[in-house]
Amino acid sequence: MTNLINNKSYDRLIYLDHAASTPVLQEIINEMLPYLGNLYGNPSSIHTYGIKSKIAIQIARKRVAMLIGSKPSEIFFTSGGTESDNLALKGLCKSIKNYQNIKNHIITSSIEHDAILETCRYLERDGFTVTYLKVDKDGIIDKTELKNHLNDKTALVSIMLANNEIGVIQPIKELSEIVHDFSKMIIFHSDAVQAVGKIPINVKELDLDSLSLSSHKINGPKGVGALYVREKVKFEPLIQGGGQESTLRSGTENVPGIVGLGKASEISMLNLKVNSQYLYYLRDHLIRRINEEICGKILNGSLEHRLPNNVNFTFLGLNGEDLLTKLDEDGILVSTGSACSANRQQESHVLKAIGLNHDEISGSIRITLGIQNTIDDLEKTVIVLKNRIAELRKLSPIKYKFDK
Ligand code: PLP
């Protein structure tokens, strides 16, 4: 990796890690620049500069709301997906603890992002009981299992819209229907960080009480996100202070970031159809070419219910991290899973949940596509993959017999 850092030709790298982060589009940078320059006023100030910042935030709020079909007043800006998930789960649980103290059961899935899982573990330490729903080999939640676990103590159900490692899309509308048929009092939250901007989302049609999204996954800047909270649903704030963001989230607003998220939302909404069609085309091409060229592999997660930009393969008889390093040397940037767990070198809980064994998990890589990628990028990737996989398999102590 060091040789790439010293070598300045970043533009020749093939970036295939868009689930980790995306490039900020030039139009978005242009829209943000004035708020990093002359328009530096605090939106709480009532002079011209303050008013300009406040208006910019109002425009951004409308744009985010349009993208997910909510009212602007139901959008609260945060520092990103992680904070939005924390705010939804802890914010709700705090309000219940304060006022009811009897509802202490949460249902989530075993394949959530750590932003949800770690928050659930924190809440368990605080007296809540958490049910972690299993998924099938395709990564899909069993609706009957959800139904069976709902009870009078259930306060919250949190199920991600699409998974960050295998891109599997859950049947959220059916799941929220099951929950709200059981009780309208149960909050249904969805972490939609990976799904927003890739597939159409309408929080009203999906009957969601809250939803998290993050700017840097949709070609916006890092460190900014939003939480949608359905009107009349009450969450306790996690941060006390000046009461910006309608008292739910205090702290002087990150105006350039919010403006960037707003613009990213507008662009995502306008281009959703064309972009997702293009991504499906790239994804299906890549899967087909890998199937044609490389033996001894497993596509992880459902193909049918999958984000348009996600490809996750296990290549048997090698280590995914070794493969990632080899691809990096050849200028192709992929991932072995979620960026966070990759840092911590932990075995993927998602691949484990869909039934992969230790060797299969360690041989997996995630390729996530973006609108800047081309068929040419993918053809180069397949050639490099084929050569590097053959090289690593020769060195591997485990020898597999592959059909092809
Ligand atoms: N939820 C999911 C599904 C994610 O993929 C991520 C980031 O990868 C997050 C939450 C956290 O978002 P952020 O990086 O904005 O904190």
Boltz pocket constraint, residues with backbone or C-beta under 6 A from the ligand:
constraints:
  - pocket:
      binder: B
      contacts: [[A, 19], [A, 20], [A, 79], [A, 80], [A, 81], [A, 82], [A, 83], [A, 85], [A, 113], [A, 115], [A, 160], [A, 162], [A, 163], [A, 164], [A, 191], [A, 192], [A, 193], [A, 194], [A, 213], [A, 214], [A, 215], [A, 216], [A, 224], [A, 225], [A, 338], [A, 339]]
      max_distance: 6.0
